[in-house]
């Protein structure tokens, strides 16, 4: 069986404590359009190069033992962009998943999504569901694409479902705890991210995983997403491992 060539050297891996690898990492891959402007290229080409970066980082995360990688791929606010850019992004999602489907299956990369994906174009949703099915037995890492995702929309949908379940007497008001609320969120199958990475120098959450990132470590870098390499990803984890996580305790 053909497997992915090792990304990191023994020396690089020795910089990490293998017992403290964050199991869930969230990323806002910012800077695609700025990268294209710097290259004096069409703006959409930045998204293309950003997609190439994504698959490299998924492989890097898998090699280091990360079990879930959530990528802010298309937000609820992104519908405000030009029709041409939106159409290109939908086509890019389809092409990316189609082109990497067999590779993902071979490498144990399982596709998952969060967000109200049913509002995506029918052709895009068809490809997503097909790749989810084909990669469904993957056990190495979950690649979770946040599509038509906004944290406030996610919380709204969770509250609506909780209200419905209370009305149907499936849930009592007294039984609602933080853990119960978490089970109604899109990310219920996974633990909250231990590490949040945002590229391109921005230092905002931008309506991404507002509930789940409450105690995550935040790592920002000025590197634009298309230039974000596995080495940069390694540095983020090295930085994470230098921190003492108190989670609100003393």
Backbone torsions as a table, in degrees:
resi	resn	phi	psi	omega
1	UNK	NA	134.1	176.7
2	UNK	-78.2	127.8	178.7
3	UNK	-121.0	163.6	-178.9
4	UNK	-64.1	134.7	176.2
5	UNK	-65.2	142.0	-179.6
6	UNK	-57.0	136.6	-178.7
7	UNK	-91.5	-40.4	-174.0
8	UNK	-105.3	146.8	176.1
9	UNK	-81.9	166.8	177.3
10	UNK	-61.3	-36.1	179.8
11	UNK	-65.2	-41.1	178.4
12	UNK	-65.9	-43.8	-179.5
13	UNK	-65.1	-29.7	179.9
14	UNK	-67.5	-16.1	178.3
15	UNK	-75.2	-13.4	-174.9
16	UNK	-107.5	147.8	169.6
17	UNK	-87.9	110.1	-175.4
18	UNK	-63.0	-16.8	179.6
19	UNK	-86.4	-4.8	-177.3
20	UNK	-124.0	29.9	175.3
21	UNK	-75.2	125.1	177.0
22	UNK	-61.0	130.1	-175.7
23	UNK	-82.1	-21.7	177.7
24	UNK	-135.7	121.5	179.1
25	UNK	-120.9	134.1	175.8
26	UNK	-108.4	141.0	-177.5
27	UNK	-133.8	132.3	164.8
28	UNK	-101.9	106.2	-174.1
29	UNK	-84.7	76.8	-170.6
30	UNK	-90.9	149.4	171.6
31	UNK	110.8	8.7	-178.9
32	UNK	-61.5	-45.4	-177.1
33	UNK	-72.0	-36.9	176.2
34	UNK	-64.7	-36.7	177.5
35	UNK	-61.4	-43.9	-179.5
36	UNK	-63.6	-40.1	178.5
37	UNK	-62.5	-41.7	179.3
38	UNK	-63.3	-34.3	179.7
39	UNK	-84.5	-2.0	-176.3
40	UNK	55.5	43.5	177.9
41	UNK	-113.7	169.1	173.8
42	UNK	-59.4	139.9	-174.9
43	UNK	-54.9	-37.4	-175.3
44	UNK	-67.5	-21.7	179.2
45	UNK	-67.0	-24.7	175.3
46	UNK	-62.9	-38.5	177.8
47	UNK	-66.5	-37.6	178.3
48	UNK	-61.2	-48.1	179.4
49	UNK	-68.0	-31.2	175.8
50	UNK	-64.7	-35.8	177.0
51	UNK	-65.7	-37.7	176.8
52	UNK	-64.1	-37.1	176.7
53	UNK	-64.4	-40.6	-176.2
54	UNK	-56.8	-49.5	-176.0
55	UNK	-65.5	-32.6	176.7
56	UNK	-65.0	-41.4	-178.8
57	UNK	-71.6	-33.8	175.6
58	UNK	-61.8	-44.7	177.9
59	UNK	-64.0	-40.2	179.1
60	UNK	-63.2	-44.2	179.5
61	UNK	-62.1	-44.0	178.8
62	UNK	-59.4	-43.7	-177.8
63	UNK	-64.0	-32.4	-178.4
64	UNK	-85.2	-8.1	177.2
65	UNK	99.2	10.8	173.3
66	UNK	-69.3	138.8	-175.7
67	UNK	-103.0	-17.8	179.4
68	UNK	-148.3	133.8	179.5
69	UNK	-130.1	113.3	-178.7
70	UNK	-103.5	123.1	-174.8
71	UNK	-114.3	126.6	177.2
72	UNK	-75.8	94.0	-168.4
73	UNK	-94.8	-39.1	179.4
74	UNK	-155.6	115.2	-174.6
75	UNK	-90.0	167.1	175.5
76	UNK	-63.0	-26.6	178.8
77	UNK	-79.9	-19.4	-177.3
78	UNK	-67.0	-14.6	176.6
79	UNK	-65.6	-14.3	179.3
80	UNK	-80.7	-4.3	178.1
81	UNK	-76.3	173.9	-177.5
82	UNK	-63.5	152.0	179.2
83	UNK	-58.2	-40.1	-179.5
84	UNK	-62.6	-42.2	-179.2
85	UNK	-68.9	-40.8	178.4
86	UNK	-61.9	-45.8	179.1
87	UNK	-60.8	-40.6	179.2
88	UNK	-64.0	-42.9	-179.2
89	UNK	-63.2	-40.5	178.2
90	UNK	-64.7	-42.4	176.8
91	UNK	-63.7	-38.6	-179.3
92	UNK	-65.2	-41.4	177.3
93	UNK	-59.4	-45.5	179.5
94	UNK	-62.6	-46.8	-178.7
95	UNK	-65.6	-42.7	-179.2
96	UNK	-59.5	-48.8	-177.3
97	UNK	-68.7	-40.1	178.9
98	UNK	-64.0	-44.5	-176.7
99	UNK	-69.6	-29.3	-175.4
100	UNK	-106.0	3.1	-174.6
101	UNK	-57.9	-52.2	-178.2
102	UNK	-65.4	-37.5	176.1
103	UNK	-61.9	-43.8	179.2
104	UNK	-63.7	-43.1	178.5
105	UNK	-61.4	-45.2	-178.5
106	UNK	-62.6	-38.1	-174.9
107	UNK	-92.7	4.0	177.3
108	UNK	75.2	26.6	179.2
109	UNK	-94.5	116.7	-176.5
110	UNK	-99.7	126.8	177.9
111	UNK	-81.7	130.8	172.5
112	UNK	-135.4	162.3	177.5
113	UNK	-135.6	155.3	166.9
114	UNK	-129.5	158.7	-175.9
115	UNK	108.7	172.4	-179.3
116	UNK	-86.5	73.5	-171.3
117	UNK	-68.6	-19.2	-178.8
118	UNK	-65.3	-12.7	177.6
119	UNK	-90.9	0.4	175.9
120	UNK	-75.2	160.7	177.4
121	UNK	-56.4	147.4	-175.7
122	UNK	-56.7	-43.3	-179.1
123	UNK	-63.7	-40.9	179.0
124	UNK	-64.6	-45.5	-179.2
125	UNK	-63.9	-35.6	179.0
126	UNK	-62.8	-43.5	178.6
127	UNK	-66.2	-44.0	179.3
128	UNK	-57.2	-49.5	-178.0
129	UNK	-64.9	-35.4	178.0
130	UNK	-64.9	-46.0	-178.6
131	UNK	-69.1	-35.3	174.7
132	UNK	-58.0	-43.8	-178.8
133	UNK	-67.0	-44.0	-177.2
134	UNK	-66.6	-36.6	-177.0
135	UNK	-96.2	7.1	-171.2
136	UNK	-60.8	-22.1	-179.3
137	UNK	-90.7	2.5	-179.3
138	UNK	-65.2	137.9	-176.5
139	UNK	-124.8	-1.0	-175.1
140	UNK	-82.3	-45.4	-179.8
141	UNK	-159.5	145.0	172.7
142	UNK	-95.7	123.0	171.8
143	UNK	-96.7	106.8	-172.6
144	UNK	-105.3	111.1	179.1
145	UNK	-92.6	123.0	175.1
146	UNK	-85.8	107.0	-173.2
147	UNK	-123.5	131.0	-168.9
148	UNK	46.7	48.9	-175.0
149	UNK	-111.9	137.1	168.7
150	UNK	-146.9	135.9	-175.5
151	UNK	-63.3	-38.4	178.9
152	UNK	-66.2	-38.5	176.4
153	UNK	-64.9	-40.5	178.3
154	UNK	-60.7	-46.2	-180.0
155	UNK	-65.7	-39.5	177.3
156	UNK	-59.3	-46.5	-179.4
157	UNK	-64.2	-37.0	178.5
158	UNK	-65.1	-43.5	179.1
159	UNK	-62.8	-43.2	179.0
160	UNK	-59.6	-41.7	-179.3
161	UNK	-69.7	-37.3	177.1
162	UNK	-62.6	-43.4	178.3
163	UNK	-61.1	-44.3	179.0
164	UNK	-61.4	-42.0	-178.5
165	UNK	-70.0	-33.4	175.1
166	UNK	-67.1	-42.0	179.6
167	UNK	-63.8	-33.6	179.7
168	UNK	-87.0	4.6	179.0
169	UNK	61.9	26.8	172.2
170	UNK	-84.0	-17.3	-176.7
171	UNK	-147.3	138.7	176.6
172	UNK	-99.8	151.7	178.8
173	UNK	-56.4	-38.6	-177.7
174	UNK	-68.3	-21.4	-176.7
175	UNK	-85.1	-6.0	-176.4
176	UNK	-77.0	115.0	176.8
177	UNK	-123.9	174.6	176.0
178	UNK	-59.3	-39.7	179.2
179	UNK	-65.2	-38.0	178.2
180	UNK	-65.6	-43.9	178.1
181	UNK	-58.9	-42.0	-179.9
182	UNK	-59.1	-33.1	-179.1
183	UNK	-72.8	-13.5	177.2
184	UNK	-95.0	-5.2	179.9
185	UNK	-84.4	161.8	-179.0
186	UNK	-60.7	-27.9	-174.7
187	UNK	-90.7	14.4	-176.5
188	UNK	-50.8	-35.9	-177.9
189	UNK	-69.9	-11.4	-173.7
190	UNK	-123.6	156.8	172.2
191	UNK	-70.0	158.9	176.8
192	UNK	-63.4	146.2	179.3
193	UNK	-61.4	135.5	173.9
194	UNK	-81.6	-25.1	-175.7
195	UNK	-135.0	135.2	175.2
196	UNK	-119.6	125.1	179.9
197	UNK	-112.9	131.8	172.1
198	UNK	-129.9	129.4	-178.1
199	UNK	-94.4	172.9	173.2
200	UNK	74.3	13.4	173.8
201	UNK	86.2	-6.3	178.6
202	UNK	-75.1	146.4	-175.5
203	UNK	-127.7	39.7	179.3
204	UNK	-117.1	156.6	172.7
205	UNK	-81.6	-28.5	176.3
206	UNK	52.1	48.0	173.5
207	UNK	63.0	35.5	-179.2
208	UNK	-116.5	117.5	173.0
209	UNK	49.8	48.1	-174.2
210	UNK	-60.3	-38.6	178.0
211	UNK	-72.6	-46.5	-170.1
212	UNK	-73.5	-26.1	-176.8
213	UNK	-90.5	11.8	-175.1
214	UNK	-52.9	-39.0	-178.6
215	UNK	-123.1	19.4	177.9
216	UNK	-75.3	149.4	171.5
217	UNK	-77.4	138.1	-176.4
218	UNK	-108.9	129.8	178.0
219	UNK	-126.4	120.2	176.8
220	UNK	-116.8	150.0	179.0
221	UNK	-141.7	148.7	178.1
222	UNK	-76.0	-11.1	-178.7
223	UNK	-63.9	131.4	175.9
224	UNK	-73.9	146.8	-171.8
225	UNK	-52.5	-45.0	-179.7
226	UNK	-61.4	-19.8	178.4
227	UNK	-97.9	1.6	-177.9
228	UNK	-77.6	117.6	-172.8
229	UNK	-106.2	167.5	172.1
230	UNK	-56.6	-30.8	176.0
231	UNK	-65.2	-40.6	176.4
232	UNK	-63.6	-39.7	178.6
233	UNK	-62.5	-42.0	177.3
234	UNK	-59.7	-43.3	-179.5
235	UNK	-61.4	-36.2	178.3
236	UNK	-62.9	-39.9	-179.8
237	UNK	-74.2	-36.9	174.7
238	UNK	-58.5	-45.7	178.2
239	UNK	-61.7	-42.4	178.3
240	UNK	-57.9	-42.3	-175.6
241	UNK	-73.4	-12.9	176.4
242	UNK	-82.0	-13.7	-174.7
243	UNK	-91.1	151.7	175.3
244	UNK	-102.1	114.0	-177.2
245	UNK	-88.8	112.0	-179.1
246	UNK	-96.7	-19.7	179.0
247	UNK	52.7	40.2	176.9
248	UNK	89.6	-7.1	179.9
249	UNK	-85.5	-177.2	-177.9
250	UNK	-75.8	NA	NA
